[in-house]
Amino acid sequence: MKGTGGADSATAATAATAAAAPSQSFNLGLFFFAYYAHAGTFATYASLFFAARGMSAAQIGILMSLIQVMRIFGPNLWGWVADHTRRRVLVLRLTAMGALVSFGGIFLGQSFGHFFAAMVLLNLFTSAQGPLSDAVMLSSLRGDLANFGRVRLWGSAGFVAAVMAAAYGLEWYGVDALPWIAGLMLLFVVLASLRLREAPPAAAGEAAAPLWSVLRQPAVLAFFASTALMVSAHTSLYVFYSLYLEREGYGKPVIGAMWSLGVLAEIVFFYFQGALFRRFGVRRVLMVSFGVALLRFAVVGAGGHSLALLVFAQLLHAFTFAAHHSASVVTMQRWFAGPLQARGQALYMSVAYGVGGTLGGLLMTLCWERAGPDSIFVAAAVLSLAGGVVAALSLRWQDRADQTRLAAVSSS
């Protein structure tokens, strides 16, 4: 009977954790909804606000690029603080409060220099919130892929709901209402962060390797390179998709509907991803996402005249963004679990969206100006193919490292 006591205790602890999971999942979903509602609204309409305040096209381009540039620095700074202190939720709350205070610079700004400083400070804080919340979610759900997707989809839902609601608000009250709308959403982010709880500590004995020793592994370097290539390909959409559709003769209602369709497709994937990962495996889903991206960008570039083809291509967003993002986050747990989790998510954001997004935006701008609108989707297809090749190398090097470790264990 003594031998069953530990098992009963473990079972009770597991049951308690499972019982606590729904409330924490609700809190995380609420945070994702608020965070992506703000991020989507501000990123979508900030250029219109800056133009109304007298900024030139070049100045607007610089100001908007700071969203990507600060993703190179902010996530790594706050990820280090979060992992070093083991207080990820506390750091998440502090960055939310810092972002809300910093947003006052957008209200008061009139000159380019003022807006530049405000955007640097604001995005220093907001760029950390995505990877930190992902780290909290991964720690809380402990590998539950079904709940992972069903929590994360609330971010996509917040994005769609807020962007559509803000469109009506700006139509009624003018673009000068944007700081009030986005600022209110930031307040909701702060309130949502106050509901989060620190995840239970990792099991005893989970020692983390030094960060530098992890980053030196060829498989890790190749993995991050593949994510940067995938995000670089998607800048063809993030930066130029609306303009491309407008040049093809589509009106703003159609353009808005196409964006919403893509986000709805990712919501569907997030909801069902647990079953898909169990059936096909994370690796296979990851590699399929690159192949689908190659198809998607080829269809957009060649089929801009056909609404049916464009609708088909937007539905593929479920794989090129949602599947790739979830598979990448899960894959990183191989190297960045436990004490390295926040820094792993921060590196993913910095390399993929910071470096990859910035360089991809520059490349797509060059292609658009030198070779015409269709060329950016050719470039995106090539980048997707390159990303798939590099991802395959990463998987091969992972297998080789596993074989080497097994051989070393067997020989000892």
C-alpha positions in Angstrom: 0.0 0.0 0.0 2.9 2.3 0.7 3.9 2.0 -2.9 0.6 3.4 -4.2 0.8 6.6 -2.1 3.2 8.4 -4.5 1.1 7.4 -7.5 -2.1 8.6 -5.8 -0.4 11.9 -5.0 0.9 12.3 -8.6 -2.6 11.5 -9.9 -4.2 14.0 -7.6 -1.6 16.7 -8.7 -2.3 15.9 -12.3 -6.0 16.2 -11.8 -5.5 19.5 -10.0 -3.4 20.8 -12.9 -6.0 19.7 -15.4 -8.8 21.3 -13.4 -6.8 24.6 -13.3 -6.1 24.5 -17.0 -9.4 25.8 -18.3 -9.3 29.0 -16.2 -5.7 29.7 -17.2 -6.7 29.0 -20.8 -9.5 31.5 -20.5 -7.1 34.1 -19.1 -4.5 33.5 -21.8 -7.2 33.6 -24.5 -8.4 36.9 -23.1 -4.9 38.3 -23.2 -4.3 37.1 -26.8 -7.6 38.7 -27.9 -6.7 42.0 -26.3 -3.1 42.0 -27.5 -3.8 41.2 -31.1 -6.8 43.5 -31.2 -4.4 46.4 -30.4 -1.6 45.2 -32.6 -3.8 44.6 -35.6 -5.7 47.9 -35.3 -2.6 50.0 -34.8 -0.5 48.4 -37.5 -3.5 48.6 -40.0 -4.4 52.2 -39.5 -1.3 53.9 -38.1 0.0 54.9 -41.5 -3.3 56.8 -42.2 -3.0 58.6 -38.8 0.6 59.6 -39.5 -0.4 60.9 -42.9 -3.2 63.0 -41.3 -0.5 64.5 -39.0 1.5 65.7 -42.0 4.1 62.9 -42.3 5.5 62.3 -45.8 5.4 58.9 -47.4 9.1 58.3 -46.6 8.6 59.3 -43.0 5.6 57.0 -42.7 7.7 54.2 -44.1 10.4 54.7 -41.5 7.9 55.0 -38.7 6.1 51.8 -39.7 9.3 49.9 -40.2 10.1 50.4 -36.5 7.5 47.8 -35.7 9.7 45.2 -37.3 13.0 46.7 -36.3 12.2 46.8 -32.6 11.3 43.1 -32.8 15.0 42.4 -33.2 15.8 44.0 -29.9 12.8 44.1 -27.6 11.9 40.4 -27.3 15.5 39.4 -26.5 15.8 42.0 -23.7 12.6 41.1 -22.0 13.0 37.4 -22.7 16.3 37.5 -20.8 14.7 39.4 -17.9 11.8 36.9 -17.8 14.0 33.8 -17.8 16.5 35.3 -15.4 13.9 36.2 -12.8 11.6 33.3 -13.6 8.7 35.8 -13.4 7.4 35.8 -16.9 3.9 37.0 -16.0 5.3 39.8 -13.9 7.5 40.9 -16.9 4.5 40.6 -19.2 2.5 42.9 -16.9 5.3 45.4 -16.7 5.7 45.6 -20.5 1.9 46.0 -20.9 2.0 48.9 -18.5 5.1 50.4 -20.1 3.4 50.2 -23.5 0.3 52.0 -22.2 2.4 54.8 -20.8 4.5 55.0 -23.9 1.4 55.3 -26.1 0.9 58.8 -24.7 3.7 59.9 -27.1 1.3 59.0 -30.0 -1.4 61.2 -28.5 0.9 64.2 -28.1 3.2 63.8 -31.2 3.2 66.4 -33.9 6.7 66.1 -35.4 8.6 63.2 -37.1 11.2 63.2 -34.3 8.5 63.0 -31.7 6.7 60.1 -33.4 10.0 58.3 -34.1 10.8 58.4 -30.3 7.3 57.3 -29.4 7.4 54.4 -31.8 10.7 53.1 -30.6 9.6 53.2 -27.0 6.1 51.8 -27.7 7.5 48.9 -29.7 10.3 48.2 -27.3 7.5 47.0 -24.9 4.8 45.6 -27.3 7.4 43.5 -29.2 7.9 41.4 -26.1 4.3 40.6 -25.4 3.8 38.0 -28.1 6.8 35.8 -27.3 6.3 36.2 -23.5 2.6 35.2 -23.7 3.5 32.2 -25.9 6.1 31.2 -23.3 3.5 31.4 -20.5 1.0 29.4 -22.6 3.6 26.7 -23.4 4.5 26.4 -19.7 0.9 26.3 -18.6 -0.4 23.8 -21.1 2.6 21.5 -21.0 2.5 20.3 -24.6 -1.3 20.1 -25.0 -1.4 20.9 -28.7 -5.2 21.0 -28.9 -5.5 23.6 -26.2 -2.5 25.5 -27.6 -4.3 26.1 -30.9 -7.7 26.8 -29.2 -6.2 29.4 -27.0 -4.1 31.0 -29.7 -7.0 31.4 -32.1 -8.5 34.1 -29.8 -5.6 36.3 -30.9 -6.8 35.9 -34.5 -10.4 36.5 -33.5 -9.3 39.7 -31.7 -7.4 40.9 -34.7 -10.5 40.5 -37.0 -13.0 41.9 -34.6 -11.0 45.0 -33.7 -9.8 45.8 -37.2 -13.4 45.7 -38.5 -14.8 47.6 -35.5 -12.1 50.3 -35.8 -12.8 50.7 -39.4 -16.3 51.9 -38.6 -15.0 54.0 -35.7 -12.6 55.8 -37.9 -15.2 56.3 -40.6 -17.5 58.0 -38.1 -15.1 60.0 -36.0 -12.1 60.4 -38.3 -8.6 59.1 -38.2 -7.7 61.3 -35.3 -9.7 58.9 -33.2 -7.1 56.1 -33.7 -5.0 56.9 -30.6 -8.2 56.7 -28.4 -9.3 53.4 -30.0 -5.8 51.8 -29.9 -5.1 53.3 -26.4 -8.3 51.8 -25.0 -7.3 48.4 -26.4 -3.9 48.7 -24.7 -5.7 49.3 -21.4 -7.5 46.1 -22.0 -4.2 44.4 -22.5 -3.0 45.6 -19.1 -6.2 44.4 -17.5 -6.0 41.0 -19.2 -2.4 40.6 -18.0 -3.5 41.1 -14.4 -5.6 37.9 -14.7 -2.6 35.7 -15.7 -0.8 33.5 -13.2 2.7 32.2 -13.3 2.9 28.6 -14.7 4.0 25.9 -12.2 7.8 25.4 -12.2 9.3 22.8 -14.5 9.9 19.3 -13.1 13.0 19.0 -11.0 16.0 17.9 -12.9 15.2 19.9 -16.1 18.5 21.6 -16.4 18.9 24.0 -19.3 21.9 24.0 -21.5 23.8 27.3 -21.8 22.1 29.5 -24.4 25.2 29.9 -26.5 25.8 26.1 -26.7 22.2 25.7 -28.0 22.6 28.4 -30.6 25.8 26.9 -32.0 24.0 23.8 -33.1 23.7 23.6 -36.9 20.1 22.3 -36.6 19.1 25.3 -34.5 20.8 27.8 -36.8 19.1 26.2 -39.8 15.8 26.2 -38.1 15.9 29.9 -37.3 17.1 30.7 -40.9 14.1 28.7 -42.3 11.7 30.8 -40.1 13.2 34.0 -41.3 12.9 33.0 -44.9 9.2 32.1 -44.4 8.4 35.4 -42.8 10.4 37.2 -45.5 8.2 35.6 -48.1 5.0 36.7 -46.2 6.1 40.3 -46.3 4.9 40.3 -49.9 1.4 40.1 -48.3 2.0 42.2 -45.2 3.4 45.1 -47.1 2.0 45.0 -50.6 -1.1 42.7 -50.7 -3.7 45.5 -50.3 -1.9 47.7 -52.9 -1.6 44.8 -55.3 -5.3 44.0 -55.1 -6.2 47.7 -55.6 -4.1 47.8 -58.7 -5.9 44.7 -60.0 -9.1 46.7 -59.7 -10.6 45.3 -56.5 -12.4 47.7 -54.1 -11.8 48.2 -50.4 -14.7 45.9 -49.3 -13.1 43.1 -51.3 -9.7 43.9 -49.9 -11.0 43.9 -46.4 -12.9 40.6 -47.0 -9.7 38.9 -48.3 -7.8 39.8 -45.2 -10.6 38.6 -43.0 -10.8 35.3 -44.9 -7.1 34.6 -44.3 -7.5 35.2 -40.6 -10.6 33.1 -40.4 -8.7 30.3 -42.1 -5.9 30.4 -39.5 -8.6 30.3 -36.7 -10.0 27.1 -38.2 -6.5 25.6 -38.3 -5.7 26.6 -34.7 -8.9 25.0 -33.5 -8.2 21.6 -35.2 -4.4 21.6 -35.0 -4.2 19.1 -32.1 -5.8 16.4 -34.2 -3.7 17.2 -37.2 -0.4 17.2 -35.3 -1.3 13.8 -33.7 -2.2 12.3 -37.1 0.6 13.6 -39.2 3.3 14.7 -36.8 4.8 18.2 -36.2 7.7 17.6 -38.7 5.4 16.7 -41.6 3.1 19.7 -40.9 6.1 22.0 -40.8 7.4 20.8 -44.2 4.0 20.9 -45.8 3.6 24.5 -44.8 6.6 25.5 -47.0 5.2 23.6 -49.9 1.8 25.2 -49.5 3.5 28.6 -49.3 5.3 28.0 -52.6 1.9 27.2 -54.2 0.1 30.1 -52.5 2.5 32.8 -53.7 2.6 31.4 -57.2 -1.2 31.5 -57.4 -1.4 35.1 -56.1 1.2 36.3 -58.5 -0.3 34.6 -61.6 -4.0 34.8 -60.6 -4.5 38.3 -59.5 -7.2 38.7 -62.2 -9.3 35.9 -60.8 -11.2 36.4 -57.5 -11.7 32.6 -57.2 -8.0 32.0 -57.3 -7.3 34.7 -54.8 -9.9 33.2 -52.4 -8.3 29.8 -52.8 -4.8 31.4 -52.1 -6.1 33.2 -49.0 -7.5 29.9 -47.6 -4.0 28.5 -47.7 -3.1 31.1 -45.0 -4.2 28.3 -42.6 -1.0 26.4 -43.5 1.5 29.1 -44.6 1.0 31.1 -41.3 -0.9 29.1 -38.7 0.5 25.7 -39.3 4.1 27.0 -39.7 3.8 29.2 -36.6 2.4 26.4 -34.4 4.8 23.7 -35.7 7.8 26.2 -35.2 6.8 27.0 -31.6 6.5 23.3 -30.8 9.7 22.4 -32.6 11.6 25.0 -30.5 10.6 23.2 -27.3 13.3 20.6 -28.3 16.0 23.2 -27.5 14.3 26.0 -25.5 12.2 24.3 -22.9 12.1 25.2 -19.2 14.5 28.0 -18.1 15.2 29.0 -21.7 11.6 29.1 -22.9 11.1 32.9 -22.9 14.4 33.5 -24.6 13.6 30.8 -27.2 10.3 32.5 -28.0 12.1 35.9 -28.1 14.7 34.6 -30.5 12.0 33.2 -32.7 10.3 36.6 -32.8 13.5 38.5 -33.3 15.0 36.4 -36.1 11.8 35.5 -37.9 9.8 38.7 -37.7 12.5 41.2 -36.8 15.3 40.2 -39.1 13.2 38.2 -41.6 10.4 40.8 -41.7 12.8 43.8 -42.1 14.9 42.2 -44.8 11.9 40.8 -46.6 10.2 44.2 -46.7 13.3 45.8 -48.2 13.6 43.0 -50.8 9.9 43.2 -51.8 10.1 47.0 -52.1 13.1 46.6 -54.4 11.3 44.0 -56.5 8.1 46.1 -56.7 10.1 49.2 -57.9 12.5 47.4 -60.3 10.4 44.6 -61.8 6.8 45.3 -61.1 4.1 44.1 -58.7 4.0 40.5 -59.9 7.7 40.0 -59.2 7.2 40.2 -55.4 5.2 37.0 -55.4 7.9 35.3 -57.6 10.4 36.3 -55.0 8.1 35.1 -52.2 7.8 31.7 -53.9 11.6 31.4 -54.1 12.0 32.4 -50.5 9.4 29.7 -49.5 11.3 27.1 -51.4 14.6 28.1 -49.9 13.0 28.0 -46.4 11.8 24.5 -47.0 15.2 23.3 -48.1 16.8 24.8 -45.0 14.1 23.4 -42.7 14.8 19.9 -44.2 18.5 20.4 -43.4 17.6 21.3 -39.8 15.5 18.1 -39.4 18.3 16.0 -40.9 20.9 17.6 -38.5 18.5 17.0 -35.6 18.3 13.3 -36.5 22.1 13.1 -36.9 22.6 14.7 -33.4 20.1 12.3 -31.9 21.9 9.3 -33.4 25.2 10.6 -32.1 23.8 11.0 -28.6 22.3 7.5 -28.6 25.6 6.0 -29.8 27.4 7.8 -27.0 24.9 6.5 -24.4 25.1 3.0 -25.8 28.9 3.0 -25.7 28.9 4.2 -22.1 
